Amino acid sequence: MRLSVVFVSGPRLSGKSVVIRAMIDRLWKQPPHFIRLVEVGGDKSAPRMPEKPPPESGVASARALEYEPDRIFEILPETLAKIHHGDHDATVVIEADSDPVLRCAYPYDHRLFVMRPPTRIYQVFRSAQEAAAEMQRVLEDTAEFASQVYGLFDADMLLDGEGREERMDMSGTQMRRFLATPLGDEIATRMAFQPPYHGLAESEFILVNTGLKPDKPTSEACLKMINRLLERLNKVSDRQGRMYRCNPVDPKDRMTRQLFKDLKSASSKGA
């Protein structure tokens, strides 16, 4: 018996709660457990959850888990372990906003990213200058982290006769060589997204919730760009992300039916 954990994330007001309600109604024979993650000290207060959810809620248990970013790696696994101890064949659905620390707080079995149809390209994507600056920062932080934590660089390599050697920016040639590698291509693709949309890069299922706002011409262009980047990521990633543009509460929507069919198939494989 094992625990199955589904992580549903995305920007606020994108319809995550509605999607989860539909998942509860349509995916599982046994009621899943529900967790809402809320950051301590954030601008969103934790919702009050009943000690024992009513039968019509469709869940075995519901809790709001308040977390501090530096402790989420402890409290989330502890909470999931408690659920598993009482229900050895449990499914847990976790709802969260776009806090980047949550994306790597647990090895989730499945990830669903929910977003509204974008109204402008730079709502989702960084500009070329922003992406290049972020790439440089990430590479510098990675080298610093590796040298301090893992000792991957000998101290003598980082020091000259007068002290620490000043780190130079990557040249255009060096950057192009790095981007030509599979790792470089994946990092560059991830850096293209604005921070609230980084979850797009590692999610199997990306729902563009058309029930909230109709598509606009700019939205169409932005969604095409997202699809192209997902295709690139799928070539180098274990997770094969797919976009679904649909209204999750419209049973007549063909893409909605396909989304829940694929979610159900993934859930059954992970069971």
C-alpha positions as CSV (number, residue, x, y, z in Angstrom):
1,M,0.0,0.0,0.0
2,R,1.3,3.4,-0.9
3,L,0.4,7.1,-0.6
4,S,-0.5,8.9,-3.9
5,V,0.0,12.7,-3.8
6,V,-1.4,15.0,-6.4
7,F,-0.1,18.6,-6.4
8,V,-2.4,21.3,-7.8
9,S,-0.8,24.7,-8.1
10,G,-1.0,27.9,-10.0
11,P,-1.5,31.7,-9.7
12,R,-4.3,32.9,-7.5
13,L,-7.8,33.2,-8.8
14,S,-7.2,30.6,-11.5
15,G,-9.9,28.2,-10.4
16,K,-7.8,25.6,-8.6
17,S,-10.5,24.9,-6.0
18,V,-13.2,24.4,-8.7
19,V,-10.9,22.0,-10.5
20,I,-10.1,20.0,-7.3
21,R,-13.8,19.7,-6.6
22,A,-14.3,18.3,-10.1
23,M,-11.4,15.9,-9.6
24,I,-12.9,14.7,-6.3
25,D,-16.2,14.0,-8.0
26,R,-14.8,12.3,-11.0
27,L,-11.5,10.6,-10.4
28,W,-11.5,8.5,-7.2
29,K,-13.8,5.8,-5.8
30,Q,-12.4,6.3,-2.3
31,P,-12.5,9.9,-0.9
32,P,-9.1,11.5,-1.0
33,H,-7.6,13.7,1.7
34,F,-7.3,17.4,1.0
35,I,-4.5,19.8,2.1
36,R,-4.5,23.6,1.5
37,L,-1.0,25.0,1.9
38,V,-0.8,28.6,3.3
39,E,2.4,30.5,4.0
40,V,2.7,31.9,7.6
41,G,2.8,35.7,7.5
42,G,1.6,35.8,3.9
43,D,-1.2,37.9,2.6
44,K,-3.6,35.0,2.6
45,S,-5.2,33.6,5.8
46,A,-5.7,29.9,6.3
47,P,-9.3,28.8,5.6
48,R,-11.1,27.1,8.5
49,M,-11.5,23.4,7.9
50,P,-14.1,21.2,9.7
51,E,-12.6,18.6,12.0
52,K,-14.8,16.0,10.3
53,P,-15.7,16.9,6.7
54,P,-19.4,16.4,5.9
55,P,-20.2,13.5,3.5
56,E,-21.1,15.8,0.6
57,S,-17.6,17.3,0.7
58,G,-16.3,14.1,-0.9
59,V,-13.0,14.1,1.1
60,A,-11.8,11.8,3.9
61,S,-10.1,14.7,5.7
62,A,-9.4,18.3,5.1
63,R,-6.8,20.5,6.7
64,A,-5.1,23.9,6.1
65,L,-1.4,23.5,6.6
66,E,0.4,26.7,7.5
67,Y,4.1,26.6,6.7
68,E,7.3,28.7,6.9
69,P,9.4,28.3,3.7
70,D,12.4,27.0,5.6
71,R,10.3,24.3,7.4
72,I,8.1,23.1,4.6
73,F,10.5,20.3,3.8
74,E,9.8,18.9,7.3
75,I,6.2,19.6,8.0
76,L,4.7,18.5,4.7
77,P,6.3,15.0,4.7
78,E,5.4,14.7,8.4
79,T,1.7,15.6,7.6
80,L,1.6,13.1,4.7
81,A,3.2,10.4,6.9
82,K,0.4,10.9,9.5
83,I,-2.2,10.5,6.8
84,H,-0.6,7.4,5.4
85,H,-0.3,5.9,8.9
86,G,-4.1,6.1,9.3
87,D,-5.0,5.3,5.7
88,H,-2.4,3.1,4.0
89,D,-4.0,3.3,0.5
90,A,-4.7,7.1,0.7
91,T,-4.8,9.7,-2.1
92,V,-3.9,13.2,-1.1
93,V,-4.8,16.3,-3.1
94,I,-2.7,19.4,-2.2
95,E,-3.7,22.9,-3.3
96,A,-1.1,25.6,-3.4
97,D,-0.4,29.0,-5.0
98,S,2.8,29.7,-6.9
99,D,5.3,29.7,-4.1
100,P,8.5,28.2,-5.7
101,V,9.6,26.4,-2.5
102,L,6.6,24.2,-2.6
103,R,7.4,22.7,-6.0
104,C,10.4,20.8,-4.6
105,A,9.1,20.2,-1.0
106,Y,8.0,16.7,-1.8
107,P,8.3,14.1,-4.6
108,Y,4.7,14.5,-5.8
109,D,3.3,11.7,-7.9
110,H,1.4,14.0,-10.2
111,R,1.3,17.7,-10.8
112,L,-1.5,19.8,-12.3
113,F,-0.8,23.5,-13.0
114,V,-3.9,25.7,-13.4
115,M,-3.9,29.2,-15.0
116,R,-6.3,31.7,-16.5
117,P,-6.0,32.5,-20.2
118,P,-3.2,35.1,-20.3
119,T,-4.0,38.6,-21.4
120,R,-0.4,39.5,-22.4
121,I,2.7,37.7,-23.3
122,Y,4.9,39.2,-20.6
123,Q,2.4,38.1,-18.0
124,V,3.8,34.6,-18.5
125,F,7.2,35.2,-20.1
126,R,10.3,37.2,-19.2
127,S,11.7,39.6,-21.7
128,A,14.9,38.5,-23.4
129,Q,16.9,40.8,-21.2
130,E,15.2,39.5,-18.0
131,A,15.8,35.9,-19.0
132,A,19.4,36.5,-19.8
133,A,20.0,38.2,-16.5
134,E,18.2,35.5,-14.6
135,M,20.3,32.8,-16.4
136,Q,23.5,34.5,-15.4
137,R,22.3,34.8,-11.8
138,V,21.3,31.1,-11.6
139,L,24.7,30.0,-13.1
140,E,26.6,32.1,-10.6
141,D,24.4,30.9,-7.7
142,T,24.9,27.3,-8.8
143,A,28.7,27.6,-8.8
144,E,28.7,29.3,-5.4
145,F,26.4,26.7,-3.9
146,A,28.4,23.8,-5.3
147,S,31.7,25.2,-4.0
148,Q,30.3,25.9,-0.5
149,V,28.1,22.8,0.0
150,Y,29.5,20.0,-2.1
151,G,33.1,21.1,-2.5
152,L,33.0,20.6,-6.2
153,F,35.6,23.3,-6.8
154,D,39.0,23.2,-5.1
155,A,39.7,26.3,-3.1
156,D,42.9,26.9,-5.1
157,M,40.8,27.2,-8.2
158,L,38.8,30.1,-6.7
159,L,41.8,31.9,-5.2
160,D,44.8,33.6,-6.7
161,G,47.8,35.1,-4.9
162,E,45.8,38.1,-3.6
163,G,42.6,36.4,-2.6
164,R,39.4,35.3,-4.4
165,E,39.3,35.7,-8.1
166,E,36.6,37.9,-9.4
167,R,34.0,36.0,-11.3
168,M,33.5,37.2,-14.9
169,D,30.3,37.1,-16.8
170,M,30.0,34.3,-19.4
171,S,31.0,35.3,-22.8
172,G,28.5,35.0,-25.7
173,T,30.4,32.0,-27.0
174,Q,30.5,30.3,-23.6
175,M,26.7,30.9,-23.1
176,R,25.9,29.5,-26.6
177,R,28.0,26.4,-25.9
178,F,26.2,25.8,-22.6
179,L,22.8,26.3,-24.1
180,A,23.6,23.7,-26.7
181,T,23.7,21.0,-24.0
182,P,20.5,19.3,-22.8
183,L,20.9,20.8,-19.3
184,G,21.5,24.3,-20.7
185,D,18.4,24.0,-23.0
186,E,16.2,22.9,-20.1
187,I,17.5,25.7,-17.8
188,A,17.0,28.3,-20.5
189,T,13.5,27.1,-21.2
190,R,12.6,27.3,-17.5
191,M,14.1,30.8,-17.2
192,A,11.8,32.0,-20.0
193,F,8.8,31.9,-17.6
194,Q,7.9,34.5,-15.1
195,P,8.3,33.2,-11.5
196,P,4.5,32.5,-10.9
197,Y,4.6,30.3,-14.0
198,H,7.7,28.2,-13.2
199,G,5.3,25.3,-12.3
200,L,4.5,25.0,-15.9
201,A,7.9,23.5,-16.6
202,E,7.5,20.4,-14.4
203,S,3.8,19.7,-14.5
204,E,2.3,16.8,-16.5
205,F,-1.0,18.6,-16.8
206,I,-1.4,22.3,-17.6
207,L,-5.0,23.5,-17.5
208,V,-5.8,26.9,-19.1
209,N,-9.1,27.5,-17.5
210,T,-11.3,29.0,-20.3
211,G,-14.3,29.2,-18.0
212,L,-12.8,32.3,-16.3
213,K,-12.1,34.6,-19.2
214,P,-12.5,34.3,-23.0
215,D,-9.4,34.0,-25.2
216,K,-8.0,37.2,-26.8
217,P,-5.6,37.5,-29.7
218,T,-2.7,38.1,-27.3
219,S,-3.7,35.1,-25.3
220,E,-3.5,32.9,-28.4
221,A,0.0,34.0,-29.2
222,C,1.1,33.5,-25.6
223,L,-0.4,30.0,-25.5
224,K,1.4,29.0,-28.7
225,M,4.7,30.1,-27.1
226,I,3.9,28.0,-24.0
227,N,3.2,25.0,-26.2
228,R,6.5,25.4,-28.1
229,L,8.5,25.5,-24.8
230,L,6.7,22.5,-23.4
231,E,7.6,20.6,-26.6
232,R,11.3,21.5,-25.9
233,L,11.1,20.5,-22.3
234,N,9.4,17.2,-23.2
235,K,12.5,16.2,-25.2
236,V,14.8,16.5,-22.2
237,S,12.5,15.8,-19.2
238,D,11.0,12.7,-17.7
239,R,7.7,14.4,-17.3
240,Q,5.7,14.9,-20.5
241,G,3.7,18.1,-20.0
242,R,0.5,18.6,-22.0
243,M,-1.7,21.7,-22.2
244,Y,-5.5,21.5,-21.9
245,R,-7.6,24.6,-22.9
246,C,-11.0,24.0,-21.5
247,N,-13.7,24.8,-18.9
248,P,-13.3,22.2,-16.2
249,V,-16.9,22.4,-15.1
250,D,-18.4,22.0,-18.7
251,P,-19.0,18.2,-19.2
252,K,-19.8,18.9,-22.9
253,D,-16.3,20.3,-23.5
254,R,-14.3,17.7,-25.4
255,M,-11.0,18.8,-24.0
256,T,-12.4,18.7,-20.5
257,R,-13.4,15.1,-21.0
258,Q,-9.9,14.4,-22.3
259,L,-8.3,16.1,-19.3
260,F,-10.2,14.0,-16.7
261,K,-9.6,10.9,-18.7
262,D,-5.9,11.5,-18.7
263,L,-6.0,12.4,-15.0
264,K,-7.8,9.3,-14.1
265,S,-5.4,7.1,-16.2
266,A,-2.4,8.7,-14.4
267,S,-4.0,8.3,-11.0
268,S,-4.7,4.6,-11.6
269,K,-1.2,4.0,-12.8
270,G,0.2,5.7,-9.7
271,A,-2.1,3.7,-7.4
